[in-house]
Amino acid sequence: MSREYIIPIFIPHAGCKKICVFCNEYSATGIKLKPDIEKLNEIFERYINYFPKNVKPYIAFYGATFTGMENEKMKYYLDWAQKKIYEEKAFGIRFSTSPEEITEEKIDILKNYTINFIEIGVQSFYKEVLEAANRPHNLDDVWNAIELLEKNNFDYGIHLMTGLPKSSYNKDINSAIITTLFKAKSVRIHPTVILKNSTLEKMYKNGEYKPETLDDAINKVARMTEIIEAAGKKVIRLGICLYGKERDNVVAGPYHDSFGDIVRTKIAEDIIKAFPELIVPIKYKSNFIGFKKKNVKLLEKSKIQFHENEDFILNNRKFSYAELLNLLLKKEFF
């Protein structure tokens, strides 16, 4: 499959033993009820009708601590998804969960299904940040989850957040560095946004929490992305996804509809400034031009060129994207 098609199934707060200070899935998704089989089939058919014919999508369960649900309820959703796979209507299953809910018992259940990818909500590698965010896991849970997933050959990704209570620039950057040490297939990063009816909204209004500015979040997430992708891992999503009227549920914080594009623009800006005579693969041209053509004047002052080949060329040497980011980081830090 050259492009991945995903059918998102939201099961708001299912399996969540705690509600994190930043979280309100009802505000984020507009969905209040957990879907039954009839609703699941309705969602599936709606998305299938959007997709090109003969596409086999992934079924992805979001908005829940999926493996935190009671085993029978978890199997209820897995059985439905697996049936779609047996009927050759779907390709595989994905879900998000919290590290403490990855256990030997849960792994034994998951082995009976076509699980293609598991995202674990780590958020931060700092104890005080996890506690301040009311996360249900600690760092031992993270190490245990990663060990179990790697031992049992499950592909997994890591979700990080920036700007949480008790966090800082250095803590968030270090969380990105630590993430590169694992075998995670991908990483998702989003800055903390204050949603209506979340605990964080109360903290914000009481003066107990101050969100990052949009500029600070962009600069920080750009650097985190550079670090992670320099290690050969892909950051698959940047920023929180909100659709339609759910955008109105943002009280404060660094939310932007095009946050990912702006971060990619900032990374390209860093590269242009560091290597103004670089030859760039054409597939990166839109990032180098930038969101709303932000980098155009910078490009005009540089000697940046574009070509059809896959490699970046600097001083007659070829570099992959990861190698170029490594060179960028060394230039910036040393």
N, C-alpha and C positions, 0 to 999 in steps of 0.2 A: 504494500500500500504506500504509494508515494505521498499521499496526504492522509492524515488521521482524521476520522470523523468520530465525534463523541456525542452520545446522548446523555445529557446531565439529568440525574434524578436527585432531587433535593429532599432530604429527610431531616427537617430542622431539629437540631439539638438531640436527636436520637442517640442514646448511649452516653450522653454527656453526664458525668457524675458531678461536675462543677460547671458553672457558667463563668467564662473568663471575663475580665473587666471590660475588654474591648468588644465583646461579642454580643450580637443580637441577630440571629439568623433570620428572624421574622422581618427585621428592618432591612437586612441585606438582600433578601430574596423576595420578600412580599408573600412568601408561602408559609402558611400556619399549620396545615394538616399534613400528617404523614401519609404517603400514598398507599392505597390498597391495590390489589391486582388490576381492577378495572382502570384505576387512574394510571398505573404503570403502563398498561397497554395503550392507553390513550396518548400518553407522552411519547412512547416509543413510536407509534404510528405517525404522530405529528412530525417528529424529526425525520423519520424515514422518508416522508413525502417531500421534505425540504432537500434531501440529499440526491445526488445523481443516482440513476438506476443501478442496481446490482452492487451498491456499496454495502460493505459489512462494517458497521461502526463498533466502537467500544461503548460499553455501558458503564457510566461512571456515577458512583454514589457520593454526593457532596452534602455539606452542611451538618454532618453528624460525626460522632466518634464511632465509626462503623463497627469496629470489633468490640466496642463497649456495650453494644446491645446484648440482651440475653441471647444465648446461642440459637434458640428456636426462631426468634425474630430475625436475627442475622441470616439464618439459613432460609427463611421465608423470602428475603430479597435475593439471596444468592441463587436459590432454586429457580426463581422466576428468570433471572438473567441467564443462568446456565441453559435453561430450556430454549431461549432465543439462540444460543450458540449451537445447541444440538440441531435446531431447525435451520441452521446455516443463515440466520438473519443477523447475527452479531459476531464479532471477532474475539472479544474478550471482556474482562471485567476490571475496573479500576475503582479505588475508593480512597478516602482520606480517613485517618484515625490518629489517636494520641499514643505516644510511646508506651505508656503503662499498660495499654490494652493489647499490646503484642506479647502474647504468652505462648508457651508450648501447647496449651490446650487449644488456643485460637488457631495456631499454625496447623495443628492436626486437622482442624475443620477446613481451613482454607486450601489444603492440599487436594481436596476433593473437587475443586472448582478451577476454572480457567482464569486464574488471577494473573493479569499482565503487569499490574503496577500498583504500588501502595505508597501513598504520600503520608509521611509522618510529620505531625505538627510540632516541631522542635521549638520554633520561635526564637529561642536564645539559648546560649550555652553558659548562662550565668544564673546561679542559684537565686540570688536576690531579685533578679528580673522575673524569673518564673513565679516566685512567691508573690511579688507585687502585682503580677498579672492574674493571679488566682488560677494558674495553670494546674491541672490535676497530676502532673508528673514532675519528677526530679531528674537530675542528671544521670543517676544510676539507671533509671527507666530508659533513658535515651540509649545508653551504652548497651543495655540488655536487648532492646528492640532491634538495634542495628546488628548486633551479633546474631540474633535469631534469624533475621531476614537474610543476612549474608550466608549463614550456615545452611539455610534451606533454599537458597538460590531464588529468592523472590526479588524481582527488580523493584527498587524503591526510590523515592525522591524525598528531599528535605524542604520543609517550609520554614522560612525565616521572616521575622518582622523587625522593623526598626522603630525607634522612638517610643518603646514601651516604658511604663513607669520604672524608675530606678535604672534605666539603661543610659547609655552615653554613646558618643561617636566611637570611642575606642572599643567599647564592649560590642557594639554592632559589627564593627570591622573585624574584630577578633572572632566573632561567631562565623563570619564568612570564611576566615582562614581555617578555623577548625573544621568546617564543612568539607573543605577540600581533602581532608585526611581519610574520608570514607569512600565507599564504592557506590555512593548514590548516583543514579543515572541522570538526575536533573535536580534543579533547585528552583523554588519559587520565592520571590521576595516581595513583600509589600509593607509600606510604611503604615504606622498605626493611624487609623482614621476614627474619629469619634462618631458613633452612630446613635441615633435616637433610642432612648430607653435602655441604653447600656449603663453599666456601673461607671464607666469612664465618663459618660456625660455628666453624671452627678459630681464626680471628682473635678471635672473641668469647670463646672459652674460654681463649685465651692472653692476654686482656686488651688486645688490639690494636684492638678495635672496641667501641664502646658505642652501642647502638641508641637511637633517640628514644623517649621515653615516649609513651604513647597520647595523653595530653592535648596534648603538644607537637606531635605529628603532626596532630591534629585542628585545632588553632589555625592551624598553618602551611598546611595544605592548604586550609582554609577561606579564608584570605587569598589564596592562589594562585588558587583558583577564582573568588573575587570579581574579581580582576584580569583573568583570562582572559575571564570572561563579561561583564564591563564593556566589553570590546572587541568583544562581539557573537559570540564563539565559544562553542561548547557543550562543557562538560566531560561526557563521556558515561559515564565510569566513575571511581569513587573507591575506592581500596583494591584489594588483590590478591584474586583469586577463588580460593578453595579449597573443595572439596566433600568431604563425607563424612569418611572416615578420613584424607584428605590434611591436614585441619586438625591432626591429631596430629603432623605433620611440622614444625610451627612450633616452633622452639627458643626464640626470644625475639623481641622487637620489637613494634611497635604494630599487631598484628593484632586485628581485631574483625569478626565476621560482618556487622555492620550499620554498618561504617565510613562508607559513603556517606550513610546516613540521619543519622548523628551529625554529619557535616560539614555537611549541609544544615540541620540543626537549629542549628548554630553560626552559619551565615550568617544565618538568620532572626533569631536572637538579636541579632546585630550590627545588623540593620535595625530591630528593635523598639526597641533602646536609642537608636539615632540618630534615629528618626522615630516617636515614640510616638503620633502622631495620624494615622497613615497609613491609607488605605483600600486594601485588598489584594484582588486577584482571588482568587476562591474556590478556583481550582485550586492555589494555593500554601498553602491552609489547613493541610494535614497537615504541611508543613515548619514552619509557624509554631507549630503546637501542639507539634511536635517529637517526637523519638524518646523513647518512654516518657513522653510528655507533659511533657517537660523544661521547655518554655517557657510552660506554662499560667499559673503564678503571675505571670510577667513580663507576659503578655498581659492578665491581670486588672487589673494596675496601670496599664496603658496605656489609650489610647483607640483602639486598633486596631479597625477594622471590616473586614468582608469583603463583597464584592459580586460580581455575575455578570459584570461587564465585564472586558475584557482588560487594561486599564491600571491602574497604581497611581495613586492621587490623593493629592497632598500640597499643602496650602495652595491648593486649588482648581485645581491644575495637574496635567495628565496626564503620566505617565512610563512608558516601557517598563521591563522588568526591567533591561536593560543600562544605561539612563539612570539608574535608581535606584541601581544599584551604583556608577556613576561619581560620583554625588552622595555616596554613602556614603564612597567612597575619598577624595574631596576633603575631606569633613568630618573624616575620621580623620587625614589627613596634613597638612592645612593649617589 
